[in-house]
Amino acid sequence: MNIPSSKVNTFAALRLPNYRLWFFGQMISLIGTWMQATAQGYLVYELTGSATYLGFISFINGLPSWLFTLYGGVIADRFPRRTLLIITQSAMLALAIIMSLLVLTGWIVPWHIAVMAFLLGVANALDAPVRQSFVRELVDREYMTNAIALNSTVFNVGTVLGPAVGGLTYAAVGPGWCFGLNAISFMAVIFNLVRMKLEPLPPVVQSGSTIARLKEGFSYVAGHRVIRGIIINLGFISFFGFGLIALLPAWAVEVLHGDVITNGWLLSARGGGSLIGALILASLGSRRIRGKIWAYSSLLIPFLWIIFAWITSTSLSLFVMVFIGLSIIMALNLSNAMVQMQVEDALRGRVMGIYTMVFFGLNPLGSLLAGYAADHIGEQWTVAC
């Protein structure tokens, strides 16, 4: 079918009913998720006053990626993905309710946040590879690149609106309501998952143990030059580029002399840049230039962080943060799209499990190192280094 305009091309996958349900359910849920993330980071800093603890919470949240994401990739290839997503999303809903009650009753202490961050990390570790590979059930292969780009778009709508709304909500009525509203937002994606009318997939022939199937996935990635290179580059971006985001609550207070609203605006500025980048990628018609954009974006990330490190003006910091968000999302989104276009369907869940483990596993290690360094040499030197 011919699509007459670039505007329609940008949103081509939204013509498909199942993908539309997924898109708008995720949009609502992700706004809530970023409200909670913003509230949690600032709450931790209020309770402890420690950048190291900020990095520790991010590390605890990401630790399950090393333990469970690969298994999540295996079950994504073995069981109905919609059912798995309903289970993981329901678990996240329950955790948000518990956090809300702990804060609203005044019982919350730092170790509560650490435990809940770990449990949320477990749910995310099982959810992420299923969610990444589920896109193939919603769209035909011809729409895959567009659908992946739109997934990044909806993610970054959440990163724009969620932190800003979270910061304002935190300042107005406290963090407990940020967690409560996030719990309500999960209902949107669960409801839309139930409503989808999916074509039954051809049965997957199961053979070998879980370990054997994991080895098959690793062997495939190791032997595929393009996928291997993309995932290695993803690891560097996650550790050195994305890990610094955990410092933003401390940055808002110590460097910019602001508060929770300043922290929310910093996260929203990153999200705004990411949204612009995702929309640009969704509208690209030529695949030939995507590799070049991926390379240039990857090279731009460290230079932008170095510039950001020495800015003490809030308005200039927000301006540079927009471009940091744009360059990071372009590199990440194109990494995802290029891997998804290369991988075989029978191995999609396991390969995306490896992809997800590298990103979510190295991110908290970078955050932990950044938090420790910030308490010893300061936030600005940490970011510059």
C-alpha positions in Angstrom: 0.0 0.0 0.0 1.4 3.4 -1.0 1.6 5.9 1.8 1.4 9.4 0.3 3.2 11.6 2.7 6.2 11.7 5.1 3.8 12.6 7.9 1.9 9.4 7.5 5.1 7.5 7.1 6.2 8.8 10.5 3.2 7.3 12.2 2.6 4.4 9.7 2.5 1.6 12.4 -0.4 3.4 14.2 -2.7 2.4 11.3 -2.6 -1.1 12.8 -5.2 -1.6 15.6 -3.1 -3.8 17.9 -0.1 -1.5 17.7 -2.4 1.5 18.5 -3.6 -0.1 21.7 0.0 -0.9 22.6 1.2 2.7 21.8 -1.4 4.6 23.9 -1.4 2.1 26.8 2.4 2.4 27.0 2.2 6.2 26.8 0.0 6.5 29.9 2.0 3.8 31.8 5.4 5.4 31.0 4.3 8.9 32.2 3.5 7.2 35.5 6.7 5.3 35.5 8.8 8.5 35.1 6.7 10.2 37.8 7.7 7.4 40.2 11.4 7.4 39.0 11.7 11.2 39.6 10.0 11.0 43.0 12.1 8.0 44.1 15.4 9.6 43.2 14.7 12.9 45.0 13.2 11.0 48.0 16.4 9.0 48.3 18.4 12.2 48.3 16.2 13.8 50.8 16.4 10.8 53.2 20.2 10.2 52.8 21.8 13.4 51.3 24.2 10.9 49.6 25.1 10.7 45.9 26.6 7.3 46.6 23.2 6.1 47.8 21.6 7.4 44.7 24.0 5.3 42.6 23.5 2.4 45.0 19.7 2.4 44.4 20.2 2.6 40.7 22.6 -0.4 41.0 20.2 -2.4 43.1 17.5 -1.7 40.5 19.7 -2.9 37.7 21.3 -5.9 39.4 18.4 -8.3 38.4 19.2 -7.5 34.8 22.3 -9.7 35.2 20.3 -12.4 37.0 17.0 -12.7 35.1 17.1 -10.9 31.8 18.6 -13.8 29.8 16.0 -16.1 31.3 13.3 -13.5 30.3 14.6 -13.9 26.7 14.2 -17.7 26.9 10.6 -17.5 28.2 9.8 -14.8 25.6 10.6 -17.5 22.9 8.7 -20.2 24.8 5.4 -18.8 26.2 2.7 -16.4 25.0 4.2 -12.9 25.2 0.9 -11.1 25.9 0.3 -13.3 29.0 3.8 -12.7 30.2 3.4 -9.0 29.9 0.1 -8.9 31.8 1.9 -10.8 34.6 4.9 -8.5 34.8 2.9 -5.3 34.5 0.6 -6.5 37.3 3.6 -7.1 39.5 4.9 -3.6 38.8 1.4 -2.2 39.7 1.5 -4.1 43.0 5.0 -2.7 43.9 3.9 0.9 43.1 0.9 0.5 45.5 3.2 -0.8 48.3 5.6 2.1 47.8 2.7 4.6 47.9 1.4 3.2 51.1 4.9 3.1 52.8 5.4 6.8 51.9 1.8 8.0 52.8 1.9 6.3 56.2 5.4 7.7 57.0 7.0 4.3 57.4 9.4 4.7 54.5 13.1 4.4 55.2 16.0 4.0 52.7 16.3 0.2 53.0 12.6 -0.1 52.0 13.4 1.8 48.8 16.4 -0.5 48.1 14.3 -3.7 48.5 11.5 -2.3 46.3 14.0 -1.2 43.7 15.4 -4.7 43.6 12.0 -6.3 43.2 11.0 -3.7 40.5 14.3 -4.6 38.8 13.3 -8.3 38.8 10.0 -7.5 37.1 11.7 -5.2 34.6 14.3 -7.8 33.8 11.6 -10.4 32.9 9.4 -7.8 31.2 12.0 -6.1 29.0 13.0 -8.9 26.5 9.3 -9.9 26.2 8.3 -6.3 25.5 11.1 -5.8 23.0 10.2 -9.0 21.1 6.4 -8.5 21.4 6.5 -5.8 18.7 6.9 -8.4 16.1 3.4 -9.8 17.0 1.9 -6.4 16.6 3.3 -5.4 13.2 4.5 -7.0 10.0 8.2 -6.9 9.3 7.8 -4.0 6.9 6.6 -1.8 9.8 9.2 -3.0 12.3 11.6 -0.1 12.0 8.8 2.5 12.2 7.2 0.7 15.2 10.5 0.5 17.1 11.0 4.3 16.4 7.5 5.0 17.6 8.1 2.9 20.7 11.0 5.3 21.5 8.7 8.2 20.8 6.1 7.0 23.3 8.9 6.2 25.8 10.2 9.8 25.5 6.8 11.4 25.7 6.9 9.7 29.2 10.3 11.1 29.9 9.1 14.6 29.0 5.8 14.7 30.9 6.5 12.2 33.7 9.5 14.0 35.4 7.9 17.5 35.1 4.5 16.3 36.4 6.3 14.2 39.0 8.4 17.1 40.3 5.3 19.3 40.5 3.3 16.6 42.2 6.1 15.9 44.7 6.3 19.6 45.6 2.5 20.0 45.9 1.4 16.8 47.7 4.5 14.7 48.3 6.1 11.6 46.8 3.4 9.1 47.9 1.0 10.4 45.3 3.6 10.0 42.6 3.8 6.3 43.4 0.0 6.0 43.6 -0.6 7.6 40.2 2.0 5.3 38.7 0.0 2.3 40.0 -3.1 3.6 38.4 -1.2 4.2 35.1 -0.3 0.5 34.8 -4.0 -0.3 34.4 -4.0 1.3 31.0 -1.5 -1.0 29.4 -3.0 -4.1 31.1 -6.5 -3.2 29.9 -5.2 -2.6 26.3 -3.2 -5.9 26.3 -6.4 -7.7 27.1 -8.3 -6.0 24.3 -5.8 -6.9 21.6 -6.9 -9.4 18.9 -3.7 -11.2 18.0 -3.1 -13.7 15.2 -2.0 -17.1 16.6 1.7 -17.6 16.1 3.1 -20.7 14.5 4.2 -23.2 17.2 7.9 -22.9 18.1 9.7 -26.2 18.2 11.3 -26.5 21.7 14.5 -28.5 22.0 17.2 -28.6 24.6 17.5 -27.2 28.2 17.3 -23.6 29.1 21.1 -23.4 29.4 21.4 -24.9 25.9 19.0 -22.4 24.5 20.9 -19.5 26.2 24.1 -20.8 24.7 22.5 -20.9 21.3 21.6 -17.2 21.7 25.1 -16.2 22.8 26.7 -18.2 20.0 24.4 -16.4 17.5 25.3 -12.9 18.8 29.0 -13.8 19.0 29.0 -15.0 15.4 27.0 -12.2 13.9 29.4 -9.3 13.2 26.8 -6.6 12.9 24.7 -7.5 16.0 27.9 -8.1 18.0 29.3 -4.7 17.2 26.0 -2.9 17.9 25.7 -4.6 21.3 29.3 -3.8 22.3 28.7 -0.1 21.5 25.4 -0.2 23.4 27.4 -1.3 26.5 29.7 1.7 26.3 26.7 4.1 26.0 24.9 2.5 28.8 27.9 2.5 31.2 29.4 5.9 30.5 26.6 7.9 28.9 23.4 6.8 30.5 24.8 5.9 34.0 25.3 9.6 34.7 21.5 10.3 34.7 21.4 8.9 38.3 23.4 11.9 39.5 20.7 14.5 38.4 18.9 14.8 41.8 22.3 15.7 43.4 23.2 17.8 40.4 20.0 19.9 40.8 20.8 20.6 44.5 24.6 20.8 44.6 25.5 22.3 41.2 22.4 24.3 40.2 21.2 25.1 43.7 17.7 24.0 42.9 15.2 21.5 44.3 12.9 18.7 43.2 11.3 20.8 40.5 14.8 21.5 39.0 15.5 17.8 39.0 12.2 17.2 37.2 13.0 19.8 34.6 16.4 18.3 33.9 14.9 14.9 33.3 12.2 16.4 31.2 14.8 18.3 29.1 16.5 15.0 28.4 13.2 13.5 27.5 12.3 16.4 25.2 15.5 15.9 23.3 14.9 12.2 23.2 11.4 12.8 21.8 12.7 15.0 19.0 15.3 12.4 18.1 12.8 9.6 18.1 10.4 11.5 15.8 13.3 12.4 13.4 14.2 8.7 13.2 10.6 7.6 12.7 10.3 9.9 9.7 13.5 8.8 8.0 12.8 7.1 4.7 16.3 6.1 3.8 17.9 3.3 5.6 21.3 4.2 4.1 21.9 7.1 6.4 20.9 5.4 9.6 24.3 3.8 10.2 25.9 7.2 9.9 23.5 8.8 12.3 24.1 5.9 14.8 27.9 6.5 14.5 27.7 10.3 14.8 25.3 10.1 17.8 27.6 7.7 19.6 30.6 10.1 19.1 28.6 13.2 20.2 27.5 11.8 23.6 30.8 12.2 25.5 31.4 15.7 24.1 28.0 16.9 25.2 28.5 15.5 28.8 31.9 17.3 29.0 30.2 20.6 28.1 27.4 19.9 30.6 29.8 19.3 33.4 31.0 22.9 33.6 27.7 24.7 33.2 26.2 26.1 36.4 23.3 28.0 34.8 20.0 26.1 35.0 18.7 27.4 31.6 22.0 26.5 29.8 22.0 23.1 31.5 18.5 22.4 30.3 19.5 23.5 26.8 22.5 21.1 26.7 20.5 18.3 28.3 18.1 18.5 25.3 21.0 17.6 23.0 22.3 14.9 25.3 18.8 13.3 25.3 18.6 13.6 21.5 22.0 12.0 20.8 21.5 9.2 23.4 18.1 8.2 22.0 19.3 8.3 18.4 22.1 5.9 19.3 19.9 3.6 21.4 16.9 3.6 19.0 19.0 2.8 16.0 20.8 0.1 17.9 17.5 -1.5 18.7 16.1 -1.2 15.1 19.3 -2.5 13.5 19.4 -5.6 15.8 15.7 -6.3 15.3 16.0 -6.1 11.5 19.0 -8.5 11.5 17.9 -11.2 14.0 16.0 -14.3 13.1 12.5 -14.6 14.5 13.2 -17.9 16.3 16.0 -16.3 18.3 14.4 -12.9 18.7 13.6 -13.2 22.4 17.0 -14.5 23.4 18.9 -12.0 21.4 16.8 -9.1 22.8 17.4 -10.7 26.2 21.2 -10.3 25.7 20.6 -6.8 24.3 18.5 -5.8 27.3 21.0 -7.4 29.8 23.8 -5.3 28.3 21.9 -2.1 28.5 20.1 -2.5 31.8 23.1 -4.4 33.4 25.8 -1.9 32.6 23.7 1.2 33.3 23.5 0.6 37.1 27.2 -0.2 37.3 27.9 3.1 35.6 25.5 4.8 38.1 27.2 3.1 41.1 30.6 4.3 40.0 29.3 7.8 39.2 27.6 8.1 42.6 30.7 6.9 44.5 33.0 9.3 42.5 30.6 12.2 43.0 30.9 11.9 46.8 34.7 11.9 46.6 35.6 14.3 43.7 32.3 16.2 43.2 29.6 15.9 40.6 31.2 18.1 38.0 34.6 16.3 37.9 32.7 13.0 37.9 30.7 13.9 34.8 33.7 15.4 33.0 35.9 12.3 33.7 
